[in-house]
């Protein structure tokens, strides 16, 4: 089965009455949790990206607070990967590379500030270095003035 193009879908959606459109959105939200989360962001949080970033940072703080008491690096690694998946999803919602860079820099800074001995695990060191590469990629696509601001922040979290 071949999927319709985005242009075709947009045309078809414009022809539908508002009630059917609402029903389709609700059905789409029921289908997958990611769709529901994205619809929630679009309806309630997209108008204030700064507040959304603050909420993400608070969520990261809570994750790192839980991880401080975890002595087993295996579970720390799993939790950090879960947090990075959430962070990547939120960055897709924001769709702005500057805020994505800010969030990834915040993640790396929190990892360094926490008392998690991540340098003992090569997997965690690799994860950290991948985040630094991602940050550099995001920063390089920004305007020069913004690049300088984020590069200063990046220097503080370098290994």
Buried (B, 14 or more C-beta within 10 A) or exposed (E): EEEEEEEEEEEEEEEEEEEEEEEEBEEEBEEEEEBBBBBEBEEEBBEEBEEBBEEBBEBBEEBBEEBEEEEEBEEBBEBBEEBBEBBEEBBEBBEBBBBBBBBBBBBBBBBBEBEBEBEEBEEBEEBBEEBBEBBBEBBEEBEEEBBEBBBEBBEEBEE
